[in-house]
Amino acid sequence: MTESLVSQIVIGDSVGFFKIEQNGKGCSNKEAFDKTEYLEAVKKRLTSSPSILSTELGTSRRSVYRFMKRYPDVVAEAKEVLKQIGEAEYSINLNSFENFKQIPSVQRWAEMYERKLVGETKIKARLRALWYMCNHLRVHPMKCSPEQVSKVIVEMRDKTFRGEQPPKGLSYYSQREAWRGYFQMIRGVPGQVMSDLGVDAMASHGSGKYSKQRLTQAQREQFRQGLLELCRNPKNHFNYNHYLEGLAAAKFMYYTGTRRAATCNIDFQNCRFELTPDLWMIEITDKGRRGGIKWEKVLIGHALDEMKDYIAERFKITEDLETEVPKIKALFPSYYGKENLMSSAYRQAFKAVGVRITIPVHIFRHTFAQDCLDATDWKYEMVATLGGWKNTYILKKHYGEMGRAPKLRGLRAAMGLPTEVVSKELKW
């Protein structure tokens, strides 16, 4: 034989599929699978897609295609298996959220997000978004087509949902985010296909609506007073430690631009430290929307002084601060893993002093962006690096373009002309 031949053997009910090379020996076991293995792969991945099954079986797509062409009876059996699983899972698992979470493909999807270090609250929100859509369409998640889902999402985006408001639980942003992830990670649908259907990965409709909100220095002082009153009132479930930690966390977010989840979950046992008496550099994991991104947060000057004062009072450390600090576990223990508790405390604090804020925690990141841009004379790259933005696009789009004055100062410096010195500070 001058060419490789495709052969088959039958042992009982098991169909074997492999290649015989010119020397008569079979190739690697990786390219061999039988009927039982094929059906098990179909059940595990809940699909008959050759691309996905080839990965599960450890072989090539061509081998799977050949197998399916040679054994249409096995393919028909696989389709029947999928139909039965789908019908059973639909009737059993879509009637409650707890049951829905037990669907194998949904569990695998959640596990993938956990490996990407996406926060538990965010994962649960995305799971619930899937459940709402499946209930609306009355379709199992493995049977939802990209076209079905995208039609509803585009209607929400364009606010043309059959002339009415979408049913409860169907919001444009949460649905778009959840289904892009599910189709890409579980169903193997390319992101470009989803974008072509209108379910893109760009900023959501209305993004940046509150980005121009910021707290003035006077409002930050009002917040401090409101938080103190809230935590001193015996009628509330807060105590003085909630005040100390809540204020210090707000200052940390203001001086570093850190998001709420990453701030609440600062665990010194998982951080990389660089500590000197005049500089602290803490590497944290930002559990934001995409998750798993590490940023170096720098504390110097009065920002560092205020953090040292907080730690000394909260943890009763008065000597050898740089030696003792790494022994602390959670930087803000009362709020560790409790993002919603922090939001509740901040919201009540602002309300108590009459400051109307739509985003009571994230407002400190917004304030950092605007104050730090102003204090650095609009050095976008520097602020993006300090605050934890991947690029300067969001800063420019949502927090303001550079004005005429800093442009002229930069041009004068570039031309070697005398330049006015502008002194501004990033100070609480």
C-alpha positions in Angstrom: 0.0 0.0 0.0 1.3 3.4 -0.9 -1.3 5.4 0.9 -2.8 5.3 4.4 -6.0 3.4 4.5 -8.9 3.9 6.9 -10.1 0.7 8.4 -12.6 -0.5 11.0 -13.0 -3.4 13.3 -16.1 -4.6 15.1 -15.8 -6.2 18.5 -19.3 -7.0 19.8 -21.3 -3.7 19.6 -18.2 -1.6 19.7 -17.1 0.1 16.5 -13.3 1.0 16.4 -12.0 3.7 14.1 -8.3 4.1 13.4 -5.7 4.5 10.6 -3.3 1.8 9.2 -0.1 3.2 7.9 2.1 1.7 5.1 4.0 -0.5 7.6 0.7 -2.0 8.8 0.9 -0.6 12.3 -1.9 1.4 13.8 -1.2 5.1 14.6 -1.3 6.7 18.1 -4.1 5.8 20.5 -5.1 9.5 20.5 -6.7 9.0 17.1 -8.8 5.9 18.0 -12.3 6.0 19.4 -15.2 3.7 19.4 -19.0 4.0 19.4 -19.2 4.1 23.2 -16.6 6.8 23.5 -18.3 8.9 20.8 -21.6 8.7 22.5 -20.0 9.5 25.9 -18.4 12.6 24.3 -21.7 13.7 22.9 -23.4 13.3 26.4 -20.6 15.1 28.1 -20.3 18.1 25.7 -24.1 18.1 24.9 -23.4 18.6 21.3 -22.7 16.7 18.0 -20.3 19.3 16.7 -17.2 17.6 15.1 -15.0 20.5 16.2 -16.0 20.2 19.9 -16.1 16.4 19.9 -12.6 16.2 18.3 -11.2 18.1 21.3 -13.1 15.8 23.7 -11.9 12.7 21.9 -8.3 13.9 21.5 -8.4 13.5 17.7 -8.8 15.6 14.6 -12.1 17.0 13.1 -11.4 15.0 10.0 -11.5 11.7 11.9 -14.8 12.7 13.5 -16.3 13.6 10.2 -15.2 10.3 8.7 -16.7 8.4 11.6 -20.0 10.3 11.3 -20.1 9.6 7.5 -19.4 5.9 7.9 -21.8 5.3 10.8 -25.0 7.3 10.3 -26.8 5.0 12.7 -24.5 6.1 15.5 -25.0 9.7 14.6 -28.8 9.2 14.6 -28.5 7.6 18.0 -26.4 10.5 19.3 -29.1 13.0 18.1 -31.8 11.0 19.9 -29.7 11.0 23.1 -29.3 14.8 22.8 -33.0 15.2 22.2 -33.9 13.1 25.3 -31.4 15.0 27.5 -32.6 18.3 26.3 -36.3 17.5 26.9 -35.5 16.1 30.3 -33.4 19.0 31.4 -35.9 21.5 30.1 -38.8 20.1 32.0 -36.8 19.5 35.2 -34.3 22.3 35.4 -36.0 25.4 34.0 -38.7 25.6 36.7 -36.4 27.1 39.3 -33.1 28.9 39.4 -31.6 26.3 41.8 -32.4 23.5 39.4 -31.2 25.5 36.4 -27.8 25.8 38.0 -27.5 22.0 38.0 -27.5 21.8 34.1 -24.1 20.3 33.2 -23.3 23.0 30.6 -24.3 25.7 33.0 -22.1 24.2 35.7 -19.1 24.0 33.3 -19.6 27.6 32.3 -19.6 28.8 36.0 -16.5 26.7 36.7 -14.7 28.4 33.8 -15.5 31.8 35.2 -14.2 30.7 38.7 -10.9 29.7 37.1 -10.8 33.2 35.5 -11.1 34.6 39.1 -14.5 36.3 38.4 -16.2 37.1 41.6 -19.0 34.9 43.0 -21.6 37.7 42.9 -20.9 38.4 39.2 -21.0 34.7 38.3 -24.4 34.4 40.0 -25.7 37.5 38.2 -24.7 36.0 34.8 -26.3 32.6 35.7 -29.5 34.4 36.6 -29.4 36.3 33.3 -29.2 33.1 31.4 -32.1 31.6 33.3 -34.3 34.7 32.7 -33.7 34.4 28.9 -34.3 30.7 28.8 -37.5 31.1 30.7 -38.6 33.9 28.3 -37.8 31.8 25.2 -38.9 28.5 26.9 -35.7 26.9 25.5 -33.0 24.9 27.1 -29.6 26.8 27.1 -28.0 24.1 24.9 -30.8 24.5 22.4 -30.9 28.3 22.3 -29.6 29.5 18.9 -27.4 32.7 18.7 -30.1 34.1 16.3 -32.8 33.5 18.9 -31.0 35.2 21.7 -29.5 38.0 19.6 -33.0 39.0 18.4 -34.2 39.6 21.9 -30.9 41.4 22.9 -31.0 43.7 19.9 -34.6 44.6 20.7 -33.6 45.5 24.2 -30.6 47.6 22.8 -32.9 49.5 20.4 -35.7 49.7 22.9 -38.1 48.1 20.4 -39.2 45.2 22.5 -42.5 44.6 20.8 -43.5 48.1 21.8 -43.3 47.3 25.5 -40.8 47.1 28.3 -38.8 43.8 28.4 -40.0 41.2 31.0 -38.4 41.3 34.4 -34.9 40.1 34.4 -34.1 40.9 30.8 -31.7 43.9 30.7 -29.6 44.6 27.7 -26.2 44.8 29.3 -26.5 41.7 31.6 -28.0 39.5 28.8 -25.4 40.6 26.3 -22.5 39.9 28.6 -23.8 36.5 29.8 -24.7 35.1 26.4 -21.5 36.2 24.7 -19.6 34.3 27.3 -21.9 31.2 27.2 -21.9 30.9 23.4 -18.1 31.4 23.2 -17.0 29.2 26.1 -19.6 26.4 25.9 -21.0 26.3 22.4 -17.8 27.3 20.6 -19.5 30.2 18.7 -16.8 32.8 17.6 -17.0 36.2 19.1 -17.1 37.7 15.6 -20.3 35.8 14.9 -22.0 37.2 18.0 -20.8 40.7 17.0 -22.2 40.3 13.5 -25.6 39.4 15.1 -25.5 42.6 17.2 -24.3 41.1 20.5 -20.9 42.9 20.6 -18.3 43.4 23.3 -18.3 47.2 23.2 -19.5 49.4 26.0 -23.2 49.0 26.8 -25.9 51.4 25.7 -25.8 54.4 28.0 -22.3 53.6 29.3 -20.7 56.5 30.9 -24.0 58.1 32.0 -22.7 58.7 35.5 -19.0 58.9 34.7 -18.8 62.7 35.1 -20.1 62.4 38.6 -17.4 63.2 41.2 -17.2 64.2 44.8 -15.9 67.6 45.8 -13.7 67.9 48.8 -16.6 69.3 50.8 -18.8 66.3 49.8 -16.1 63.9 50.8 -16.0 65.5 54.3 -19.8 65.2 54.4 -19.5 61.5 53.5 -17.1 61.0 56.5 -19.5 62.7 58.9 -22.5 60.7 57.5 -20.6 57.4 57.8 -19.6 58.3 61.4 -23.2 59.1 62.4 -24.4 55.9 60.8 -21.9 53.7 62.6 -22.4 55.3 66.0 -26.2 54.9 65.9 -27.0 51.8 68.0 -30.2 51.2 65.9 -28.0 50.3 62.9 -26.1 47.0 62.5 -22.8 48.9 62.0 -20.1 49.6 64.6 -17.1 51.9 64.9 -14.9 49.4 63.0 -17.2 49.7 60.1 -16.6 53.5 60.2 -12.8 53.1 60.4 -12.7 50.6 57.6 -15.3 52.3 55.5 -13.5 55.6 55.6 -10.1 54.0 54.9 -11.5 52.0 52.0 -13.0 55.1 50.5 -9.7 56.9 50.8 -7.9 53.9 49.3 -10.2 53.9 46.3 -9.8 57.6 45.9 -6.0 57.6 46.0 -5.6 54.5 43.8 -8.7 54.3 41.6 -9.4 50.7 42.8 -12.8 49.1 42.1 -15.2 48.1 44.9 -14.7 44.3 44.6 -10.9 44.5 44.5 -10.9 46.8 47.5 -13.2 44.7 49.7 -11.2 41.6 48.9 -7.7 42.8 49.6 -6.0 39.9 51.4 -2.4 40.6 52.4 -1.7 36.9 52.3 -2.3 36.9 48.6 -0.6 40.2 47.8 2.9 40.9 46.6 4.4 43.6 48.8 7.1 46.2 48.4 7.2 48.1 51.7 9.5 50.9 52.7 8.8 53.7 55.2 7.9 56.1 52.4 6.4 53.8 49.8 4.0 50.8 49.8 3.3 49.0 46.6 0.6 46.3 46.8 -0.2 44.0 44.0 -4.0 43.2 44.0 -6.2 41.0 41.8 -9.1 43.0 40.3 -12.2 40.9 40.2 -14.0 43.2 37.9 -16.0 42.2 34.8 -13.3 40.4 33.0 -11.5 39.2 36.2 -8.0 38.0 37.0 -6.2 41.2 36.2 -3.4 42.2 38.5 -2.5 45.8 39.2 0.1 47.4 41.3 -1.4 50.0 43.6 1.1 52.6 45.0 0.7 54.6 48.2 3.0 57.5 48.9 2.9 60.9 50.6 -0.2 61.8 52.6 -2.1 58.8 51.1 0.4 56.5 52.8 0.3 58.5 56.0 -3.5 58.2 56.2 -3.3 54.4 55.5 -0.7 54.0 58.3 -2.8 55.9 60.7 -5.8 53.7 59.9 -3.8 50.4 60.3 -2.3 51.6 63.6 -5.8 52.4 65.0 -7.7 49.5 63.5 -5.1 46.7 64.2 -3.5 48.3 67.3 0.0 48.3 65.6 2.2 51.1 67.0 5.7 49.9 66.2 7.5 48.1 63.3 4.6 48.8 61.0 6.3 47.6 57.8 7.2 44.3 59.6 3.7 43.7 61.1 1.5 44.8 58.2 2.1 41.7 56.0 0.8 39.5 58.9 -2.6 41.1 58.5 -5.1 39.0 56.4 -7.9 41.2 55.2 -7.2 45.0 55.0 -10.9 45.8 55.6 -12.1 42.7 57.5 -15.7 44.0 58.2 -16.3 44.3 54.4 -14.1 41.3 53.2 -16.3 39.5 50.7 -19.2 41.8 51.5 -19.4 44.2 48.6 -23.1 44.8 49.1 -22.6 45.6 52.8 -20.2 48.4 51.8 -22.6 49.7 49.2 -25.4 49.8 51.8 -23.2 51.7 54.3 -22.0 54.2 51.8 -25.5 54.8 50.4 -26.9 55.4 53.9 -24.0 57.7 54.8 -24.6 59.9 51.7 -28.4 59.9 52.3 -27.9 61.0 55.9 -26.1 64.2 54.8 -28.2 64.9 51.8 -25.7 64.1 49.1 -27.5 62.5 46.1 -25.2 59.9 44.5 -26.2 57.3 42.0 -23.1 55.1 42.4 -22.2 55.4 46.1 -19.0 53.3 46.0 -17.8 53.5 42.4 -18.0 57.3 42.7 -14.6 57.3 44.4 -13.0 55.7 41.3 -14.6 58.3 39.1 -13.4 61.1 41.4 -9.9 59.6 41.3 -9.9 59.6 37.5 -10.9 63.3 37.2 -8.9 64.6 40.1 -5.7 62.7 39.1 -6.0 63.7 35.5 -6.3 67.3 36.6 -3.4 67.0 39.1 -1.1 65.4 36.6 -2.0 68.0 33.9 -3.9 65.3 31.9 -1.3 62.6 31.6 -3.6 59.9 30.4 -1.1 57.1 30.3 0.1 57.7 33.8 -3.4 57.8 35.3 -4.5 54.7 33.3 -1.5 52.8 34.8 -2.1 54.0 38.3 -5.9 53.5 38.3 -6.1 50.2 36.5 -7.4 51.0 33.0 -6.0 48.8 30.2 -5.8 51.8 27.9 -6.6 55.5 27.7 -9.7 55.2 25.6 -12.1 55.0 28.5 -10.4 57.9 30.3 -10.7 60.1 27.3 -14.3 59.1 26.4 -15.9 59.2 29.8 -13.8 61.5 32.0 -13.1 64.4 29.7 -10.8 65.5 26.9 -7.8 67.6 27.7 -8.7 71.3 27.7 -7.0 74.2 25.9 -4.8 75.3 28.9 -2.9 72.0 29.4 -2.5 71.7 25.6 -0.9 75.2 25.5 1.4 74.4 28.4 2.6 71.2 26.8 3.2 73.0 23.5 5.1 75.8 25.1 7.3 73.3 26.9 7.9 71.4 23.6 8.9 74.7 21.9 11.3 75.6 24.8 9.2 78.6 25.9 8.6 79.6 29.5 5.8 77.5 31.0 3.4 78.4 33.8 3.8 76.0 36.7 0.4 74.7 37.8 0.3 73.2 41.4 -2.5 70.8 42.0 -2.8 67.9 44.4 -4.6 64.6 44.6 -5.7 65.0 48.2 -8.8 63.8 50.2 
